[in-house]
Every structure is written in structure tokens, then in C-alpha cells.
Amino acid sequence: MMRSRTSAALLVATASILTTRVAAADCAGADKSCPTSVSQAMAQSGNRFPLILSIGVRSLSYAPSSHDRFDGNIQASPMGYSFNGDALGDAPLRAYGLEIGADYALTPLIYAGLATAWGEGSWTSQGFQSGGVSVSPRATVNSHMWLTGPRVGVRLPLGPVSFRAEVLGGAEWIDLQQFAGMAGSQMTADASTVSWLVEPRVSADLWVTPYLVVSAFGAMPGANTQAANGGLMLAWHWRSFDGRYSGVL
């Protein structure tokens, strides 16, 4: 938690510094340092709302924690069971899927928005006891994860390449398909929980057109290196280069 707070504080400080130094968009007027296609696109889109829509593929993870409680349901029985997250072992659970996002560039260097991601994966661990129930994994694809929340970030534009740092804060939902054994029989079951999430991430962008960006990112939920994730995103920017092609001065 301390690492997450430190990451958020550094991001806020960086955003504050960049805000005080941002100037009018370049590639306009007498500025001849930009490619002609960039200058034209920025002139044509200068009055547009700086909306950003993104979609991509990514990995998700959940680091088992004793602070999270999973509630289990047995499909063929009215009985239920529960266990703490650390019963799943020490290794993070992983899933692979999609992410979509919508952001608004508050300035050419600072943006905020919302993101949602979901994925499926496989969890394996030794069986364990939960009360009078013996719990073990079932099926091949047996874990489902979904996360959502607001995010805020800063951008360093360097012409056709830019770098970003952001933090997403929200919630992550985890559902696990399991076998529940009791009284000599094994029945299908599932257990789920919702966990608070703070996910710092860094991204490298390549502007393939003045409006279209391909990005690679790395994320570290809860500042936990073992739970690190990554992905590839495709984003459409309604305002070319978010209003700034290069530099922060």
C-alpha cells in the first residue's frame, strides 16, 4: 500500500510540474519544424474535443491476499463455503483478455478517463480445506477476472513517439471454478471475491498516423513485482497528437 501511495504521489507531482510548463500547441503558425502532414492535421483538429478511445489485449493478475474473502457456492447443494485469498498459495493468478478505455486530454500533457478489462485463465494449486469442504481446481479455463476504474496520467510527447505514466484505481472481481468435496462426493462449485485495486503503469506510444496510436504498456498492480502485467493497445485520438507534437516548454 505504501508503494502504491508513493507511485500516486510521484504521478501527481509530475503532473503539477508539467501543467505549469505547458504552452500553446506547437506545429502551428510560424513553426516549420513539424512534418507538413502533422501541421495540417493539428490545424484541422485544433477545435475538437480531445477524446481518446482505446482497445487492446492484455494480461490480468490477482495476488492472493489474506485480506480478501472468497465466498463459494456449490451448484448441487444449498451449502456454501468461504476462504481467505492466501489459501490459493503465493503465486499470482493470471488471466488474458481485452481492455477498453475512454479518456479526455485535460491538457496536451495530462489526461483522465475510465478503463475496463476482463480475461480468463487457469489457476492451479494444492487442494485445501475450507471448514468441512475440500476445495480444488476444476476445468482447464477456470479463472475469470474483471477490473474497472478511473485513471489519470501524464504524457511526454517526443514527436511520433511519446511516453506515458498513469495510475488506475478501482476494483477487481475474481471468480474461480472449483470442485467442492464433502461426505465422500465431489461437486462443482465456484467462488468469487471483489478486491480493491491500484494499478500503476507505464506506456510507450507510436503514432502511426496523426490520430492513431499503437502502444505497449507494463503494469504493476499494488506495486507487486510478481503480479506485473502487460499489453498492447490501439487508440484513436480525436484531436491530433492531443494538441502537442513534441516538448513540454
C-alpha positions in Angstrom: 0.0 0.0 0.0 2.9 2.4 0.8 4.4 1.7 -2.6 1.0 2.5 -4.3 0.7 5.8 -2.4 4.3 6.7 -3.4 3.6 6.0 -7.0 0.4 8.1 -6.9 2.3 11.0 -5.2 5.0 10.9 -7.8 2.5 11.0 -10.6 0.6 13.9 -9.1 3.9 15.8 -8.6 4.9 15.2 -12.2 1.5 16.3 -13.5 1.8 19.5 -11.5 5.2 20.3 -12.9 4.1 19.7 -16.5 1.0 21.8 -16.0 3.0 24.8 -15.1 5.2 24.5 -18.1 2.8 23.6 -20.9 2.4 26.2 -23.6 0.3 26.5 -26.7 0.3 23.6 -29.2 3.3 23.6 -31.5 3.2 22.8 -35.3 1.1 25.9 -35.8 1.7 29.3 -37.2 5.3 30.1 -37.9 6.5 26.7 -36.5 8.1 24.9 -39.5 9.9 22.2 -37.6 6.9 19.7 -37.9 6.1 17.5 -40.9 3.5 19.0 -43.2 1.0 16.2 -42.6 1.3 16.8 -38.8 0.8 20.6 -39.1 -2.2 20.1 -41.3 -3.8 17.5 -39.0 -3.3 19.6 -35.9 -4.7 22.7 -37.6 -7.8 20.8 -38.8 -8.4 19.2 -35.4 -7.4 22.0 -33.1 -11.0 22.8 -32.1 -12.1 19.3 -31.5 -12.7 17.8 -28.1 -9.6 15.8 -27.1 -11.3 12.5 -26.7 -9.3 9.2 -26.7 -10.8 5.8 -27.3 -8.7 2.7 -26.9 -8.9 -1.1 -27.2 -6.3 -3.8 -26.8 -5.2 -7.1 -25.4 -3.6 -7.5 -22.0 -2.9 -9.8 -19.1 -4.5 -9.5 -15.7 -3.4 -10.9 -12.3 -4.5 -11.3 -8.8 -2.0 -11.6 -5.9 -3.7 -13.8 -3.2 -4.2 -11.9 0.0 -5.4 -12.8 3.4 -7.4 -9.6 3.4 -9.8 -10.9 0.6 -12.6 -13.3 1.4 -13.9 -15.7 -1.3 -17.5 -16.9 -1.0 -18.2 -20.2 -2.6 -21.4 -21.7 -3.9 -22.0 -25.5 -4.5 -24.2 -25.9 -7.5 -26.0 -29.1 -6.4 -26.3 -28.1 -2.7 -27.7 -25.2 -0.7 -24.5 -25.2 1.3 -21.8 -22.6 0.9 -18.2 -22.2 2.0 -15.6 -19.4 2.3 -11.9 -19.0 2.5 -9.3 -16.3 2.6 -7.3 -15.4 -0.6 -4.0 -16.7 0.8 -5.4 -20.2 0.7 -4.8 -20.1 -3.0 -1.0 -20.1 -2.5 1.7 -17.5 -3.0 1.9 -17.3 -6.8 -0.3 -14.7 -8.6 -3.3 -15.9 -10.6 -3.3 -14.8 -14.2 -5.8 -14.3 -17.0 -5.6 -13.0 -20.5 -8.2 -10.9 -22.3 -9.2 -7.4 -23.5 -9.2 -3.8 -22.3 -11.3 -0.9 -23.4 -10.8 2.7 -22.3 -12.1 6.3 -22.8 -10.1 9.3 -21.8 -10.1 13.1 -22.1 -6.9 15.1 -22.5 -7.3 17.8 -19.8 -4.1 19.4 -21.3 -1.8 18.1 -24.1 0.2 16.5 -21.3 -2.4 15.3 -18.8 -5.4 13.1 -19.3 -8.0 11.3 -17.2 -10.6 8.7 -18.0 -12.1 5.2 -17.4 -10.9 1.7 -18.3 -12.4 -1.8 -18.1 -10.6 -5.1 -18.6 -11.6 -8.7 -18.4 -10.0 -12.0 -19.1 -9.9 -15.7 -18.5 -7.1 -18.0 -17.3 -6.2 -21.1 -15.4 -5.3 -21.4 -11.7 -3.6 -24.5 -10.2 -2.9 -25.1 -6.6 -2.9 -27.9 -4.0 -6.3 -28.7 -2.6 -7.2 -27.2 0.7 -9.9 -27.5 3.4 -12.5 -24.8 4.0 -14.5 -25.8 7.0 -15.8 -29.2 6.2 -15.3 -28.8 2.4 -12.3 -29.9 0.4 -11.6 -27.4 -2.3 -9.6 -28.0 -5.5 -9.4 -26.5 -9.1 -11.6 -27.8 -11.9 -11.7 -27.4 -15.7 -8.9 -26.0 -17.9 -10.1 -22.4 -18.1 -11.2 -21.9 -14.5 -10.5 -18.3 -13.6 -12.3 -15.2 -14.7 -11.1 -11.6 -13.9 -12.7 -8.2 -14.5 -11.4 -4.8 -13.4 -12.6 -1.3 -13.8 -12.0 2.1 -12.5 -11.0 5.7 -13.2 -7.4 6.6 -14.2 -5.2 9.7 -14.6 -1.9 10.0 -16.4 0.8 12.3 -17.8 2.3 12.2 -21.3 5.7 13.2 -22.6 5.4 13.9 -26.4 8.6 13.4 -28.5 7.2 13.7 -32.0 6.0 10.4 -33.4 6.9 8.7 -30.1 5.5 9.5 -26.7 5.8 8.1 -23.2 3.1 8.0 -20.5 2.8 7.2 -16.8 -0.6 6.6 -15.2 -2.5 5.1 -12.2 -5.8 3.3 -12.3 -7.7 3.0 -9.1 -10.8 0.8 -8.8 -11.9 -2.8 -8.1 -11.1 -6.2 -9.4 -13.6 -9.1 -9.5 -12.2 -12.7 -9.4 -14.3 -15.8 -10.0 -12.8 -19.3 -9.7 -14.3 -22.6 -10.8 -13.7 -25.3 -8.2 -14.6 -28.8 -7.0 -16.1 -29.0 -3.5 -15.7 -32.3 -1.9 -17.6 -33.4 1.2 -19.2 -36.6 2.6 -17.3 -38.7 0.0 -18.7 -36.8 -3.0 -17.2 -34.2 -5.3 -19.5 -31.4 -6.6 -18.9 -28.5 -9.0 -18.7 -25.1 -7.3 -17.4 -21.6 -7.8 -16.0 -18.9 -5.5 -15.7 -15.2 -6.0 -14.4 -12.0 -4.4 -14.0 -8.3 -5.1 -10.7 -6.7 -4.3 -9.7 -3.0 -4.3 -7.1 -2.3 -7.0 -4.4 0.4 -7.5 -2.5 -0.3 -10.8 0.4 2.0 -11.8 1.5 1.6 -15.4 4.0 3.0 -18.0 3.4 3.1 -21.7 5.4 3.7 -24.9 3.3 5.1 -27.9 4.0 5.1 -31.6 1.8 7.5 -33.6 1.3 5.6 -36.9 -0.9 8.5 -38.1 -1.7 11.9 -36.6 -4.7 10.3 -35.0 -3.9 6.6 -34.5 -1.5 5.3 -31.8 -0.1 1.8 -31.1 1.1 1.4 -27.5 2.9 -1.2 -25.4 2.4 -1.0 -21.6 3.6 -2.6 -18.4 1.5 -2.5 -15.2 2.2 -3.5 -11.6 -1.0 -3.9 -9.5 -0.4 -2.9 -5.9 3.3 -2.2 -6.8 3.7 -6.0 -6.6 6.5 -7.1 -9.0 5.3 -10.7 -9.0 1.9 -9.6 -10.3 3.3 -7.5 -13.2 1.2 -7.3 -16.3 1.5 -6.0 -19.8 -0.4 -5.4 -23.0 -0.8 -3.9 -26.5 -3.3 -1.1 -27.2 -4.7 0.7 -30.2 -6.1 4.2 -29.6 -7.9 6.8 -31.7 -7.3 10.4 -30.7 -10.0 12.8 -31.9 -7.5 15.7 -31.6 -4.3 15.1 -33.5 -1.4 14.4 -31.1 -3.7 15.7 -28.3 -2.6 19.2 -29.3 1.1 18.8 -28.8 3.6 17.1 -31.1 6.8 17.5 -29.1 8.2 19.0 -25.9 6.7 20.5 -22.8 8.0 24.1 -22.9 
